[in-house]
Amino acid sequence: MKVHIERVKKERSRELTRIHHAIAHQLHKRWIGRIVEALVTGKGKNNTVIARDVTCKNIVIREDLPLGMCCRVKIVGAQPTYLVGTIDE
């Protein structure tokens, strides 16, 4: 009986995660084209950096920028858990 309950909990959790990611992706796509002020807060994978805007959204920038740099970022893409941006010059 306990195995059945655990399996149901996992299935429900996976379904809620799938729904959450779908909603978050739709909301993030609304940001594409906007220009925001962001602060570089960390290094990412494959020569990227992670920045945050004033609403604390994660923005991945595919450039090697110094930590602590403030910059204007144009949002060019969206994923369920982060935005993708380029430096706006």
Contacts in CASP RR format, 6 or more apart in sequence:
PFRMAT RR
TARGET T0000
AUTHOR 0000-0000-0000
METHOD contacts of the structure
MODEL  1
MKVHIERVKKERSRELTRIHHAIAHQLHKRWIGRIVEALVTGKGKNNTVI
ARDVTCKNIVIREDLPLGMCCRVKIVGAQPTYLVGTIDE
20 80 0 8 1.000
21 80 0 8 1.000
21 81 0 8 1.000
22 80 0 8 1.000
24 80 0 8 1.000
24 81 0 8 1.000
25 78 0 8 1.000
25 79 0 8 1.000
25 80 0 8 1.000
28 57 0 8 1.000
28 77 0 8 1.000
28 78 0 8 1.000
28 79 0 8 1.000
28 80 0 8 1.000
28 82 0 8 1.000
28 83 0 8 1.000
29 77 0 8 1.000
29 78 0 8 1.000
31 57 0 8 1.000
31 75 0 8 1.000
31 78 0 8 1.000
31 83 0 8 1.000
32 75 0 8 1.000
32 76 0 8 1.000
32 77 0 8 1.000
32 78 0 8 1.000
33 74 0 8 1.000
33 75 0 8 1.000
33 76 0 8 1.000
34 74 0 8 1.000
34 75 0 8 1.000
35 72 0 8 1.000
35 73 0 8 1.000
35 74 0 8 1.000
35 75 0 8 1.000
35 88 0 8 1.000
36 53 0 8 1.000
36 54 0 8 1.000
36 59 0 8 1.000
36 72 0 8 1.000
36 73 0 8 1.000
36 75 0 8 1.000
37 53 0 8 1.000
37 54 0 8 1.000
37 70 0 8 1.000
37 71 0 8 1.000
37 72 0 8 1.000
37 73 0 8 1.000
38 51 0 8 1.000
38 52 0 8 1.000
38 53 0 8 1.000
38 59 0 8 1.000
38 61 0 8 1.000
38 70 0 8 1.000
38 71 0 8 1.000
38 72 0 8 1.000
38 73 0 8 1.000
39 51 0 8 1.000
39 52 0 8 1.000
39 68 0 8 1.000
39 69 0 8 1.000
39 70 0 8 1.000
40 49 0 8 1.000
40 50 0 8 1.000
40 51 0 8 1.000
40 61 0 8 1.000
40 65 0 8 1.000
40 66 0 8 1.000
40 67 0 8 1.000
40 68 0 8 1.000
40 69 0 8 1.000
40 70 0 8 1.000
40 71 0 8 1.000
41 50 0 8 1.000
41 51 0 8 1.000
41 52 0 8 1.000
41 67 0 8 1.000
41 68 0 8 1.000
42 49 0 8 1.000
42 50 0 8 1.000
42 51 0 8 1.000
42 67 0 8 1.000
43 49 0 8 1.000
43 50 0 8 1.000
43 67 0 8 1.000
44 50 0 8 1.000
44 60 0 8 1.000
46 62 0 8 1.000
47 62 0 8 1.000
47 63 0 8 1.000
47 64 0 8 1.000
48 60 0 8 1.000
48 61 0 8 1.000
48 62 0 8 1.000
48 63 0 8 1.000
49 60 0 8 1.000
49 61 0 8 1.000
49 63 0 8 1.000
49 64 0 8 1.000
49 65 0 8 1.000
49 67 0 8 1.000
50 58 0 8 1.000
50 59 0 8 1.000
50 60 0 8 1.000
50 61 0 8 1.000
50 82 0 8 1.000
51 58 0 8 1.000
51 59 0 8 1.000
51 60 0 8 1.000
51 61 0 8 1.000
51 65 0 8 1.000
51 71 0 8 1.000
51 73 0 8 1.000
52 58 0 8 1.000
52 59 0 8 1.000
53 59 0 8 1.000
53 73 0 8 1.000
57 82 0 8 1.000
57 83 0 8 1.000
58 81 0 8 1.000
58 82 0 8 1.000
58 83 0 8 1.000
59 73 0 8 1.000
59 75 0 8 1.000
59 82 0 8 1.000
59 83 0 8 1.000
59 84 0 8 1.000
59 85 0 8 1.000
60 82 0 8 1.000
60 83 0 8 1.000
60 84 0 8 1.000
60 85 0 8 1.000
61 73 0 8 1.000
61 84 0 8 1.000
61 85 0 8 1.000
61 86 0 8 1.000
61 87 0 8 1.000
62 84 0 8 1.000
62 85 0 8 1.000
62 86 0 8 1.000
63 86 0 8 1.000
63 87 0 8 1.000
65 71 0 8 1.000
65 87 0 8 1.000
71 87 0 8 1.000
71 88 0 8 1.000
72 87 0 8 1.000
72 88 0 8 1.000
73 85 0 8 1.000
73 86 0 8 1.000
73 87 0 8 1.000
73 88 0 8 1.000
74 85 0 8 1.000
74 86 0 8 1.000
74 87 0 8 1.000
74 88 0 8 1.000
75 83 0 8 1.000
75 84 0 8 1.000
75 85 0 8 1.000
76 84 0 8 1.000
76 85 0 8 1.000
76 86 0 8 1.000
77 83 0 8 1.000
77 84 0 8 1.000
77 85 0 8 1.000
78 84 0 8 1.000
END
